Amino acid sequence: MFPLSIYRCDPRFVVFLALIIGSFVSVAAFDLTKKDNLAVYWGQNSAGGQQQLSAYCQDDTIDNIVLAFLYVFFGPAPTLSQPEIDFANICNQFNDPTFTGTDLADCSFMASQIEACQAKGKIVTLSLGGATGQVGFSSDSGANSLADRIWNEFLGGSSSTRPFGSAVLDGLDLDIESGSPSHYNTFVNRIRSHTNGASKQYYITAAPQCPFPDAWIGDALDSSNFDAVYVQFYNNFCGLDQPSQYNFATWDSWARSGSNNKNIKVYIGAPASPNAAGTGYVSPSTLANFATSAQNTFASFGGVMLWDASEAVANNNYHVAIKNAMVANLNGPNIPAASNTTVHATKTAPASVHVTGSPTRASPTATKSETSQSTKDVPEVPKGAGADQSFSEDKKGTPVNNSTADEPRATRVNSRFFRR
């Protein structure tokens, strides 16, 4: 054996030692129980200049990337009723190959990017819906049928039509903002039946609006097993820019006592730049205060969700400041015990919904920016608005009257900004 000093001087030994050490270094796996997780949506090129998924996977501040969107549940019969996906400038049915006889885009070139992202300890999930999504079920059989198809095409099943090739996503997100609220519990339960006994863990999340209970996904949240909710605290009267009506406490109470899963995590959903939403954007320091306060106060808090990755990067890496604040605050006060108060997401039936516009077969929307307000609680009503009028926003955020005097009073108004 040579003296240690010889190894220290030999560059070959340095390389050898680095390889040995590297083989014992493991990447920390995603941990849902943490209180500093950062989830970001990717896919709709909200800010313009959206990069490949792999670019965002290199960012160690991001824990969960949500691919947006699968926006058509059942395509026309001539396309074999296949679902449709769209990821703007990266992959879509209009500019990229599709599977024969369908409008389902073949994004299999993304497989290596997804797998590399997962290798870094992140989870990659697929969001279903969006504001202009053609979504909903007319029966339990339809919900089961789509669940089976998505399991086989995106998750742990097998199919000749797998849009991401060999890559197996880590779960699903339900961003349901139109259509019927029925049968989503059946859909979720069917997915869960597939995941039972699987070799990997799968996650199911939802992205309800902050007005409680949510009109479209509330029933499923009460009766099915979700892992987390990314509550959208923007474009609503209860948004982050309306602190007096901010209602995280309501969602926390429901999570701990009304949810089917008493360990469900609640995220603060926020726009990542002033351009990412009509209302609700707050400065990094303000959002950091919301997040750290929730860490210290609410047992269900799981982290922050941002719309979207492109907006965050364009806005001076907004997401990095939020993640750093949450990490720094992890050693805060003890979290209080759960109360005995029971809150249900469907304690009242979803009210009738007036959706502005009707879905088309054009590609889905560019941002996760939606107006969704209870007319009872809207703090400001546009001048001249009557009691029976409902309003949305156009692309520039200008209020637009969508109702007539003969229409029922709307309780939620749906609008997103279209892709630039």
TIVEX-589985 format. One record per residue (C-alpha): x, y, z; residue number from 0. Coordinates in nm, 4 decimals. Example, Ala and Ser with C-alpha at 12.3 -4.5 7.8 and 13.67 -1.06 7.14 Angstrom:
% residues 2
+----------+----------+----------+-----+
!        X !        Y !        Z ! num !
+----------+----------+----------+-----+
!   1.2300 !  -0.4500 !   0.7800 !   0 !
!   1.3670 !  -0.1060 !   0.7140 !   1 !
+----------+----------+----------+-----+
END
This chain:
% residues 420
+----------+----------+----------+-----+
!        X !        Y !        Z ! num !
+----------+----------+----------+-----+
!   0.0000 !   0.0000 !   0.0000 !   0 !
!   0.1297 !   0.3443 !  -0.0920 !   1 !
!   0.1446 !   0.6322 !   0.1544 !   2 !
!  -0.1706 !   0.8454 !   0.1675 !   3 !
!   0.0291 !   1.1441 !   0.0458 !   4 !
!   0.0784 !   0.9669 !  -0.2884 !   5 !
!  -0.3013 !   0.9293 !  -0.3348 !   6 !
!  -0.3504 !   1.2922 !  -0.2481 !   7 !
!  -0.1173 !   1.3963 !  -0.5249 !   8 !
!  -0.2456 !   1.1597 !  -0.7910 !   9 !
!  -0.5320 !   1.3139 !  -0.9960 !  10 !
!  -0.6484 !   0.9639 !  -1.0856 !  11 !
!  -0.7146 !   0.8962 !  -0.7183 !  12 !
!  -0.9190 !   1.2147 !  -0.6891 !  13 !
!  -1.1418 !   1.1071 !  -0.9786 !  14 !
!  -1.1715 !   0.7548 !  -0.8360 !  15 !
!  -1.2662 !   0.8888 !  -0.4928 !  16 !
!  -1.5298 !   1.1209 !  -0.6436 !  17 !
!  -1.6900 !   0.8299 !  -0.8274 !  18 !
!  -1.6993 !   0.6181 !  -0.5126 !  19 !
!  -1.8549 !   0.8973 !  -0.3066 !  20 !
!  -2.1056 !   0.9745 !  -0.5826 !  21 !
!  -2.2266 !   0.6178 !  -0.5869 !  22 !
!  -2.3380 !   0.6505 !  -0.2251 !  23 !
!  -2.5135 !   0.9860 !  -0.2668 !  24 !
!  -2.8883 !   0.9438 !  -0.3130 !  25 !
!  -3.1384 !   1.2046 !  -0.4231 !  26 !
!  -3.4043 !   1.2793 !  -0.1637 !  27 !
!  -3.7405 !   1.1486 !  -0.2778 !  28 !
!  -4.0494 !   1.3682 !  -0.2859 !  29 !
!  -4.2038 !   1.3880 !   0.0612 !  30 !
!  -4.5690 !   1.4911 !   0.0741 !  31 !
!  -4.5580 !   1.5343 !   0.4516 !  32 !
!  -4.3178 !   1.8275 !   0.4321 !  33 !
!  -4.4429 !   2.1807 !   0.4824 !  34 !
!  -4.2198 !   2.3538 !   0.2277 !  35 !
!  -4.3089 !   2.1813 !  -0.0985 !  36 !
!  -4.3270 !   2.3936 !  -0.4123 !  37 !
!  -4.5546 !   2.2866 !  -0.6976 !  38 !
!  -4.5518 !   2.4684 !  -1.0320 !  39 !
!  -4.7666 !   2.4244 !  -1.3396 !  40 !
!  -4.5886 !   2.3889 !  -1.6710 !  41 !
!  -4.7154 !   2.3575 !  -2.0256 !  42 !
!  -4.9208 !   2.6614 !  -2.1243 !  43 !
!  -4.6366 !   2.9064 !  -2.1957 !  44 !
!  -4.8106 !   3.1747 !  -1.9949 !  45 !
!  -4.5225 !   3.4240 !  -2.0022 !  46 !
!  -4.3961 !   3.3277 !  -2.3468 !  47 !
!  -4.0596 !   3.1676 !  -2.4052 !  48 !
!  -4.1486 !   2.8501 !  -2.2198 !  49 !
!  -3.8512 !   2.6132 !  -2.2136 !  50 !
!  -3.8417 !   2.2370 !  -2.2368 !  51 !
!  -3.9473 !   2.0520 !  -1.9240 !  52 !
!  -3.5881 !   1.9466 !  -1.8627 !  53 !
!  -3.4853 !   2.3078 !  -1.7998 !  54 !
!  -3.7209 !   2.3387 !  -1.5034 !  55 !
!  -3.6259 !   1.9974 !  -1.3719 !  56 !
!  -3.2770 !   2.1311 !  -1.3087 !  57 !
!  -3.4212 !   2.3779 !  -1.0566 !  58 !
!  -3.3767 !   2.2307 !  -0.7097 !  59 !
!  -3.6369 !   2.4638 !  -0.5585 !  60 !
!  -3.9212 !   2.2876 !  -0.7441 !  61 !
!  -4.0657 !   1.9689 !  -0.5934 !  62 !
!  -4.3634 !   1.8969 !  -0.8167 !  63 !
!  -4.4160 !   1.9865 !  -1.1817 !  64 !
!  -4.7768 !   1.9689 !  -1.2992 !  65 !
!  -4.8192 !   1.9241 !  -1.6751 !  66 !
!  -5.1075 !   2.1351 !  -1.8091 !  67 !
!  -5.3325 !   2.0210 !  -1.9674 !  68 !
!  -5.5214 !   1.7144 !  -2.0748 !  69 !
!  -5.8125 !   1.9354 !  -2.1753 !  70 !
!  -6.0509 !   1.7031 !  -2.3643 !  71 !
!  -6.1781 !   1.3946 !  -2.1849 !  72 !
!  -6.3471 !   1.2265 !  -2.4802 !  73 !
!  -6.2603 !   1.3257 !  -2.8349 !  74 !
!  -6.5053 !   1.2726 !  -3.1230 !  75 !
!  -6.5962 !   0.9170 !  -3.2163 !  76 !
!  -6.3917 !   0.9355 !  -3.5404 !  77 !
!  -6.0820 !   0.9901 !  -3.3212 !  78 !
!  -6.1593 !   0.6792 !  -3.1156 !  79 !
!  -6.2847 !   0.9077 !  -2.8344 !  80 !
!  -5.9246 !   0.9543 !  -2.7255 !  81 !
!  -5.8436 !   1.2391 !  -2.4845 !  82 !
!  -5.6454 !   1.5387 !  -2.6052 !  83 !
!  -5.3415 !   1.7112 !  -2.4524 !  84 !
!  -5.1707 !   2.0422 !  -2.5221 !  85 !
!  -4.8424 !   2.1851 !  -2.3955 !  86 !
!  -4.8318 !   2.4993 !  -2.6080 !  87 !
!  -4.4988 !   2.5600 !  -2.7811 !  88 !
!  -4.3514 !   2.2278 !  -2.6655 !  89 !
!  -4.6007 !   1.9657 !  -2.7852 !  90 !
!  -4.9561 !   1.9827 !  -2.9168 !  91 !
!  -5.1871 !   1.8094 !  -3.1612 !  92 !
!  -5.1663 !   2.0873 !  -3.4168 !  93 !
!  -4.7904 !   2.1053 !  -3.4667 !  94 !
!  -4.6713 !   1.7623 !  -3.3598 !  95 !
!  -4.7453 !   1.4037 !  -3.4642 !  96 !
!  -5.0606 !   1.2392 !  -3.3331 !  97 !
!  -5.1436 !   0.8738 !  -3.2850 !  98 !
!  -5.3083 !   0.7262 !  -3.5910 !  99 !
!  -5.6779 !   0.8020 !  -3.6127 ! 100 !
!  -5.6762 !   1.0295 !  -3.3075 ! 101 !
!  -5.6110 !   1.3885 !  -3.1993 ! 102 !
!  -5.3879 !   1.2667 !  -2.9162 ! 103 !
!  -5.0436 !   1.4253 !  -2.9527 ! 104 !
!  -4.7397 !   1.1992 !  -2.9488 ! 105 !
!  -4.5043 !   1.3710 !  -2.7033 ! 106 !
!  -4.2851 !   1.0657 !  -2.6513 ! 107 !
!  -3.9718 !   1.2780 !  -2.6948 ! 108 !
!  -4.0529 !   1.4090 !  -2.3456 ! 109 !
!  -4.0082 !   1.0649 !  -2.1858 ! 110 !
!  -3.6391 !   1.1119 !  -2.1103 ! 111 !
!  -3.7072 !   1.4572 !  -1.9652 ! 112 !
!  -3.9789 !   1.3262 !  -1.7344 ! 113 !
!  -3.7620 !   1.0385 !  -1.6189 ! 114 !
!  -3.4657 !   1.2710 !  -1.5582 ! 115 !
!  -3.6918 !   1.4975 !  -1.3548 ! 116 !
!  -3.8077 !   1.2029 !  -1.1447 ! 117 !
!  -3.4485 !   1.0916 !  -1.0972 ! 118 !
!  -3.3866 !   1.4247 !  -0.9253 ! 119 !
!  -3.6500 !   1.3454 !  -0.6630 ! 120 !
!  -3.9338 !   1.5452 !  -0.8170 ! 121 !
!  -4.2779 !   1.4191 !  -0.9054 ! 122 !
!  -4.4345 !   1.4929 !  -1.2427 ! 123 !
!  -4.8133 !   1.4823 !  -1.2616 ! 124 !
!  -5.0729 !   1.5527 !  -1.5303 ! 125 !
!  -5.3469 !   1.8116 !  -1.4851 ! 126 !
!  -5.6897 !   1.7382 !  -1.6308 ! 127 !
!  -5.9244 !   2.0206 !  -1.7223 ! 128 !
!  -5.8523 !   2.3890 !  -1.7493 ! 129 !
!  -6.1047 !   2.6662 !  -1.7958 ! 130 !
!  -6.1882 !   2.5863 !  -2.1576 ! 131 !
!  -6.1571 !   2.2141 !  -2.1103 ! 132 !
!  -6.4184 !   1.9818 !  -2.2561 ! 133 !
!  -6.4613 !   1.7805 !  -1.9405 ! 134 !
!  -6.7202 !   1.6012 !  -1.7315 ! 135 !
!  -6.8986 !   1.2675 !  -1.7068 ! 136 !
!  -7.2585 !   1.1687 !  -1.7723 ! 137 !
!  -7.2309 !   0.8410 !  -1.5839 ! 138 !
!  -7.0137 !   0.6305 !  -1.3567 ! 139 !
!  -6.9296 !   0.4069 !  -1.6519 ! 140 !
!  -6.7880 !   0.7053 !  -1.8397 ! 141 !
!  -6.5763 !   0.8018 !  -1.5385 ! 142 !
!  -6.4460 !   0.4481 !  -1.5064 ! 143 !
!  -6.3720 !   0.4309 !  -1.8775 ! 144 !
!  -6.1591 !   0.7464 !  -1.8739 ! 145 !
!  -5.9821 !   0.6360 !  -1.5551 ! 146 !
!  -5.8865 !   0.3069 !  -1.7174 ! 147 !
!  -5.7628 !   0.4823 !  -2.0293 ! 148 !
!  -5.5547 !   0.7371 !  -1.8382 ! 149 !
!  -5.4065 !   0.4637 !  -1.6202 ! 150 !
!  -5.2986 !   0.2743 !  -1.9305 ! 151 !
!  -5.1799 !   0.5716 !  -2.1350 ! 152 !
!  -5.0124 !   0.7950 !  -1.8745 ! 153 !
!  -4.9626 !   0.6001 !  -1.5522 ! 154 !
!  -4.8744 !   0.2412 !  -1.4633 ! 155 !
!  -5.0735 !   0.0524 !  -1.7241 ! 156 !
!  -4.9867 !  -0.0387 !  -2.0811 ! 157 !
!  -5.1149 !   0.0787 !  -2.4176 ! 158 !
!  -5.0001 !   0.1233 !  -2.7755 ! 159 !
!  -5.0880 !   0.4911 !  -2.7380 ! 160 !
!  -4.8708 !   0.6330 !  -2.4612 ! 161 !
!  -4.8105 !   1.0049 !  -2.5244 ! 162 !
!  -4.4999 !   1.0062 !  -2.3021 ! 163 !
!  -4.3662 !   0.6729 !  -2.4211 ! 164 !
!  -4.1972 !   0.4707 !  -2.1497 ! 165 !
!  -4.2263 !   0.7462 !  -1.8875 ! 166 !
!  -4.4710 !   0.6727 !  -1.6049 ! 167 !
!  -4.6176 !   0.9855 !  -1.4492 ! 168 !
!  -4.6514 !   1.0165 !  -1.0722 ! 169 !
!  -5.0188 !   1.1012 !  -1.0623 ! 170 !
!  -5.2996 !   1.3312 !  -1.1667 ! 171 !
!  -5.4346 !   1.6757 !  -1.0849 ! 172 !
!  -5.7986 !   1.7745 !  -1.1351 ! 173 !
!  -5.8372 !   2.1382 !  -1.2389 ! 174 !
!  -6.2101 !   2.1175 !  -1.3070 ! 175 !
!  -6.3747 !   2.4503 !  -1.3839 ! 176 !
!  -6.6708 !   2.3669 !  -1.6048 ! 177 !
!  -6.9178 !   2.0942 !  -1.6850 ! 178 !
!  -7.1021 !   1.8722 !  -1.4408 ! 179 !
!  -6.9540 !   1.8082 !  -1.0943 ! 180 !
!  -7.0893 !   1.4528 !  -1.0959 ! 181 !
!  -6.8958 !   1.1253 !  -1.1020 ! 182 !
!  -6.5492 !   1.2625 !  -1.0209 ! 183 !
!  -6.5455 !   1.0555 !  -0.7028 ! 184 !
!  -6.5984 !   0.7477 !  -0.9216 ! 185 !
!  -6.3084 !   0.8552 !  -1.1439 ! 186 !
!  -6.0750 !   0.9054 !  -0.8479 ! 187 !
!  -6.1780 !   0.5799 !  -0.6837 ! 188 !
!  -6.1127 !   0.3906 !  -1.0057 ! 189 !
!  -5.7641 !   0.5389 !  -1.0340 ! 190 !
!  -5.7031 !   0.4414 !  -0.6721 ! 191 !
!  -5.8106 !   0.0862 !  -0.7456 ! 192 !
!  -5.5405 !   0.0693 !  -1.0127 ! 193 !
!  -5.2720 !   0.2116 !  -0.7835 ! 194 !
!  -5.3390 !  -0.0324 !  -0.5000 ! 195 !
!  -5.0399 !  -0.2616 !  -0.4751 ! 196 !
!  -4.8442 !  -0.0672 !  -0.7366 ! 197 !
!  -4.4661 !  -0.0669 !  -0.7152 ! 198 !
!  -4.4563 !   0.3140 !  -0.6904 ! 199 !
!  -4.6633 !   0.5748 !  -0.5140 ! 200 !
!  -4.9150 !   0.7767 !  -0.7113 ! 201 !
!  -5.0595 !   1.1127 !  -0.6096 ! 202 !
!  -5.3978 !   1.2694 !  -0.6834 ! 203 !
!  -5.4453 !   1.6416 !  -0.6321 ! 204 !
!  -5.7101 !   1.9006 !  -0.7149 ! 205 !
!  -5.7004 !   2.2739 !  -0.7820 ! 206 !
!  -6.0236 !   2.4201 !  -0.6402 ! 207 !
!  -6.1003 !   2.7903 !  -0.6316 ! 208 !
!  -6.0816 !   2.9486 !  -0.2866 ! 209 !
!  -6.4585 !   3.0132 !  -0.2503 ! 210 !
!  -6.5781 !   2.7286 !  -0.0293 ! 211 !
!  -6.7181 !   2.4815 !  -0.1158 ! 212 !
!  -6.5867 !   2.4431 !  -0.4695 ! 213 !
!  -6.8675 !   2.4186 !  -0.7248 ! 214 !
!  -6.7164 !   2.1501 !  -0.9446 ! 215 !
!  -6.4861 !   1.9285 !  -0.7405 ! 216 !
!  -6.6319 !   1.9747 !  -0.3916 ! 217 !
!  -6.8301 !   1.6507 !  -0.3856 ! 218 !
!  -6.5304 !   1.4435 !  -0.4904 ! 219 !
!  -6.3098 !   1.6177 !  -0.2336 ! 220 !
!  -6.5473 !   1.5032 !   0.0404 ! 221 !
!  -6.5920 !   1.1479 !  -0.0780 ! 222 !
!  -6.2639 !   1.0456 !  -0.2455 ! 223 !
!  -5.9034 !   1.0145 !  -0.1380 ! 224 !
!  -5.7002 !   1.3162 !  -0.2533 ! 225 !
!  -5.3423 !   1.3772 !  -0.1405 ! 226 !
!  -5.3396 !   1.7561 !  -0.1724 ! 227 !
!  -5.5399 !   2.0558 !  -0.2890 ! 228 !
!  -5.3798 !   2.3506 !  -0.4674 ! 229 !
!  -5.6309 !   2.6167 !  -0.3671 ! 230 !
!  -5.6342 !   2.9061 !  -0.6133 ! 231 !
!  -5.6208 !   3.2188 !  -0.3992 ! 232 !
!  -5.6413 !   3.4543 !  -0.6959 ! 233 !
!  -5.9015 !   3.5986 !  -0.9322 ! 234 !
!  -6.1426 !   3.5632 !  -0.6423 ! 235 !
!  -6.2839 !   3.7770 !  -0.3633 ! 236 !
!  -6.0874 !   3.5535 !  -0.1215 ! 237 !
!  -5.7571 !   3.6049 !  -0.3027 ! 238 !
!  -5.4217 !   3.6917 !  -0.1540 ! 239 !
!  -5.4798 !   4.0566 !  -0.2425 ! 240 !
!  -5.7928 !   4.0555 !  -0.0222 ! 241 !
!  -5.6419 !   3.9598 !   0.3156 ! 242 !
!  -5.9609 !   4.0345 !   0.5088 ! 243 !
!  -6.1427 !   3.7633 !   0.3112 ! 244 !
!  -5.8529 !   3.5218 !   0.2658 ! 245 !
!  -5.9894 !   3.1883 !   0.3871 ! 246 !
!  -5.7070 !   2.9377 !   0.4263 ! 247 !
!  -5.8426 !   2.8635 !   0.7756 ! 248 !
!  -6.1647 !   2.7333 !   0.6221 ! 249 !
!  -5.9762 !   2.4960 !   0.3951 ! 250 !
!  -5.7549 !   2.3833 !   0.6832 ! 251 !
!  -6.0587 !   2.3050 !   0.8990 ! 252 !
!  -6.2163 !   2.1069 !   0.6155 ! 253 !
!  -5.8886 !   1.9212 !   0.5506 ! 254 !
!  -5.8564 !   1.8015 !   0.9081 ! 255 !
!  -6.2210 !   1.7234 !   0.9783 ! 256 !
!  -6.4316 !   1.7138 !   0.6628 ! 257 !
!  -6.2031 !   1.5637 !   0.4000 ! 258 !
!  -6.2149 !   1.1937 !   0.3231 ! 259 !
!  -5.8371 !   1.1956 !   0.3762 ! 260 !
!  -5.7632 !   1.3606 !   0.7115 ! 261 !
!  -5.3958 !   1.3869 !   0.6165 ! 262 !
!  -5.4601 !   1.5841 !   0.2983 ! 263 !
!  -5.2262 !   1.8775 !   0.2390 ! 264 !
!  -5.3473 !   2.2268 !   0.1497 ! 265 !
!  -5.1290 !   2.4493 !  -0.0678 ! 266 !
!  -5.1516 !   2.8234 !  -0.1161 ! 267 !
!  -5.2069 !   2.8699 !  -0.4892 ! 268 !
!  -5.0700 !   3.1973 !  -0.6233 ! 269 !
!  -4.9903 !   3.3699 !  -0.9533 ! 270 !
!  -4.6153 !   3.3922 !  -1.0135 ! 271 !
!  -4.6255 !   3.7368 !  -1.1742 ! 272 !
!  -4.8633 !   4.0314 !  -1.2195 ! 273 !
!  -4.9398 !   3.9028 !  -1.5701 ! 274 !
!  -5.0260 !   3.5502 !  -1.4570 ! 275 !
!  -5.3709 !   3.6419 !  -1.3237 ! 276 !
!  -5.6258 !   3.9195 !  -1.3317 ! 277 !
!  -5.6128 !   3.9713 !  -0.9550 ! 278 !
!  -5.4377 !   3.8115 !  -0.6616 ! 279 !
!  -5.0709 !   3.8707 !  -0.7342 ! 280 !
!  -4.8649 !   3.9781 !  -0.4344 ! 281 !
!  -4.4951 !   4.0513 !  -0.3931 ! 282 !
!  -4.2530 !   3.7709 !  -0.3042 ! 283 !
!  -4.2193 !   3.9014 !   0.0490 ! 284 !
!  -4.5969 !   3.9160 !   0.0963 ! 285 !
!  -4.6488 !   3.5619 !  -0.0321 ! 286 !
!  -4.3594 !   3.4479 !   0.1853 ! 287 !
!  -4.5399 !   3.5950 !   0.4851 ! 288 !
!  -4.8600 !   3.4100 !   0.3928 ! 289 !
!  -4.6665 !   3.0856 !   0.3525 ! 290 !
!  -4.4600 !   3.1054 !   0.6698 ! 291 !
!  -4.7641 !   3.2082 !   0.8723 ! 292 !
!  -4.9474 !   2.9028 !   0.7392 ! 293 !
!  -4.6497 !   2.6833 !   0.8254 ! 294 !
!  -4.6651 !   2.8054 !   1.1830 ! 295 !
!  -5.0424 !   2.7956 !   1.2182 ! 296 !
!  -5.2118 !   2.5260 !   1.0129 ! 297 !
!  -5.1593 !   2.1540 !   1.0494 ! 298 !
!  -5.2649 !   2.0843 !   0.6906 ! 299 !
!  -5.0284 !   2.3283 !   0.5189 ! 300 !
!  -4.8134 !   2.1567 !   0.2580 ! 301 !
!  -4.6538 !   2.4331 !   0.0554 ! 302 !
!  -4.7151 !   2.6739 !  -0.2298 ! 303 !
!  -4.8474 !   2.6215 !  -0.5829 ! 304 !
!  -4.7577 !   2.8692 !  -0.8566 ! 305 !
!  -4.9071 !   2.9433 !  -1.1973 ! 306 !
!  -4.6839 !   2.8978 !  -1.3755 ! 307 !
!  -4.3167 !   2.8041 !  -1.4276 ! 308 !
!  -4.2602 !   3.0418 !  -1.7190 ! 309 !
!  -4.4107 !   3.3339 !  -1.5274 ! 310 !
!  -4.2012 !   3.2611 !  -1.2183 ! 311 !
!  -3.8754 !   3.2517 !  -1.4108 ! 312 !
!  -3.9614 !   3.5663 !  -1.6078 ! 313 !
!  -4.0468 !   3.7444 !  -1.2818 ! 314 !
!  -3.6934 !   3.7371 !  -1.1417 ! 315 !
!  -3.7235 !   3.3725 !  -1.0313 ! 316 !
!  -4.0171 !   3.4507 !  -0.8062 ! 317 !
!  -4.0421 !   3.0866 !  -0.7016 ! 318 !
!  -3.6920 !   3.0790 !  -0.5553 ! 319 !
!  -3.7704 !   3.3510 !  -0.3020 ! 320 !
!  -4.0850 !   3.1664 !  -0.1918 ! 321 !
!  -3.9098 !   2.8326 !  -0.1538 ! 322 !
!  -3.6196 !   2.9852 !   0.0373 ! 323 !
!  -3.8583 !   3.1555 !   0.2797 ! 324 !
!  -4.0442 !   2.8322 !   0.3523 ! 325 !
!  -3.7255 !   2.6347 !   0.4062 ! 326 !
!  -3.5811 !   2.8985 !   0.6377 ! 327 !
!  -3.8960 !   2.8956 !   0.8485 ! 328 !
!  -3.9215 !   2.5192 !   0.8928 ! 329 !
!  -3.8058 !   2.5335 !   1.2548 ! 330 !
!  -4.0967 !   2.7558 !   1.3552 ! 331 !
!  -4.3511 !   2.7101 !   1.6368 ! 332 !
!  -4.5274 !   2.3804 !   1.6977 ! 333 !
!  -4.8341 !   2.3168 !   1.4871 ! 334 !
!  -5.1631 !   2.3218 !   1.6851 ! 335 !
!  -5.3717 !   2.0079 !   1.7237 ! 336 !
!  -5.6680 !   1.9516 !   1.4949 ! 337 !
!  -6.0048 !   2.0839 !   1.6105 ! 338 !
!  -6.3213 !   1.8778 !   1.6377 ! 339 !
!  -6.5141 !   2.1041 !   1.4014 ! 340 !
!  -6.6304 !   1.9236 !   1.0895 ! 341 !
!  -6.6390 !   2.1105 !   0.7612 ! 342 !
!  -6.7575 !   1.9467 !   0.4408 ! 343 !
!  -6.6755 !   2.0664 !   0.0907 ! 344 !
!  -7.0291 !   1.9815 !  -0.0138 ! 345 !
!  -7.2308 !   2.0899 !   0.2853 ! 346 !
!  -7.4401 !   2.2760 !   0.0282 ! 347 !
!  -7.5075 !   2.1553 !  -0.3234 ! 348 !
!  -7.3118 !   2.3265 !  -0.6031 ! 349 !
!  -7.5092 !   2.6246 !  -0.7255 ! 350 !
!  -7.6006 !   2.6701 !  -1.0878 ! 351 !
!  -7.3019 !   2.7838 !  -1.2870 ! 352 !
!  -7.2908 !   3.0305 !  -1.5731 ! 353 !
!  -6.9772 !   2.9699 !  -1.7789 ! 354 !
!  -6.8795 !   3.2463 !  -2.0136 ! 355 !
!  -6.8288 !   3.1173 !  -2.3610 ! 356 !
!  -6.8341 !   2.7557 !  -2.4697 ! 357 !
!  -6.5417 !   2.5208 !  -2.5154 ! 358 !
!  -6.4034 !   2.4880 !  -2.8645 ! 359 !
!  -6.1608 !   2.2449 !  -3.0168 ! 360 !
!  -5.8928 !   2.5100 !  -3.0300 ! 361 !
!  -5.5864 !   2.4575 !  -2.8143 ! 362 !
!  -5.6420 !   2.5271 !  -2.4428 ! 363 !
!  -5.5731 !   2.8394 !  -2.2487 ! 364 !
!  -5.2447 !   3.0064 !  -2.1824 ! 365 !
!  -5.2633 !   3.0749 !  -1.8125 ! 366 !
!  -5.4254 !   2.9332 !  -1.5075 ! 367 !
!  -5.5949 !   3.2691 !  -1.4649 ! 368 !
!  -5.9632 !   3.2339 !  -1.3931 ! 369 !
!  -6.2295 !   3.4578 !  -1.2524 ! 370 !
!  -6.4418 !   3.2586 !  -1.0112 ! 371 !
!  -6.6482 !   3.4686 !  -0.7754 ! 372 !
!  -6.9518 !   3.4387 !  -0.5577 ! 373 !
!  -7.1702 !   3.7330 !  -0.6521 ! 374 !
!  -7.2822 !   3.7495 !  -0.2909 ! 375 !
!  -6.9327 !   3.8289 !  -0.1689 ! 376 !
!  -6.7689 !   4.0183 !  -0.4531 ! 377 !
!  -6.6270 !   4.3321 !  -0.2896 ! 378 !
!  -6.6553 !   4.5493 !  -0.5975 ! 379 !
!  -6.9231 !   4.5367 !  -0.8660 ! 380 !
!  -6.8644 !   4.7095 !  -1.2003 ! 381 !
!  -7.0604 !   5.0305 !  -1.2360 ! 382 !
!  -7.4070 !   4.9680 !  -1.3696 ! 383 !
!  -7.4157 !   4.6003 !  -1.2776 ! 384 !
!  -7.7563 !   4.4792 !  -1.1686 ! 385 !
!  -7.8340 !   4.2020 !  -0.9251 ! 386 !
!  -7.9007 !   3.9555 !  -1.2064 ! 387 !
!  -7.5851 !   4.0239 !  -1.4047 ! 388 !
!  -7.2678 !   3.8158 !  -1.4082 ! 389 !
!  -6.9253 !   3.9320 !  -1.5177 ! 390 !
!  -6.6022 !   3.7792 !  -1.6430 ! 391 !
!  -6.2846 !   3.9423 !  -1.7699 ! 392 !
!  -6.1543 !   3.9765 !  -2.1204 ! 393 !
!  -5.7882 !   3.9119 !  -2.2048 ! 394 !
!  -5.6846 !   4.2456 !  -2.0541 ! 395 !
!  -5.8851 !   4.1970 !  -1.7362 ! 396 !
!  -6.1668 !   4.4348 !  -1.8329 ! 397 !
!  -6.5040 !   4.3313 !  -1.6848 ! 398 !
!  -6.7431 !   4.1933 !  -1.9468 ! 399 !
!  -7.1162 !   4.1461 !  -1.8893 ! 400 !
!  -7.2156 !   3.7886 !  -1.9768 ! 401 !
!  -7.5726 !   3.7784 !  -1.8503 ! 402 !
!  -7.9162 !   3.8926 !  -1.9465 ! 403 !
!  -8.1933 !   3.9918 !  -1.7095 ! 404 !
!  -8.3666 !   3.6604 !  -1.7757 ! 405 !
!  -8.0713 !   3.4409 !  -1.6785 ! 406 !
!  -8.0364 !   3.2956 !  -1.3273 ! 407 !
!  -7.7939 !   3.4752 !  -1.1050 ! 408 !
!  -7.4476 !   3.3291 !  -1.1516 ! 409 !
!  -7.2445 !   3.2190 !  -0.8535 ! 410 !
!  -6.9210 !   3.1495 !  -1.0431 ! 411 !
!  -6.7822 !   3.3057 !  -1.3545 ! 412 !
!  -6.5184 !   3.1279 !  -1.5563 ! 413 !
!  -6.2518 !   3.2908 !  -1.7714 ! 414 !
!  -5.8884 !   3.2378 !  -1.8614 ! 415 !
!  -5.6423 !   3.4305 !  -2.0706 ! 416 !
!  -5.5795 !   3.2644 !  -2.4038 ! 417 !
!  -5.2311 !   3.1790 !  -2.5142 ! 418 !
!  -5.0415 !   3.4757 !  -2.6439 ! 419 !
+----------+----------+----------+-----+
END
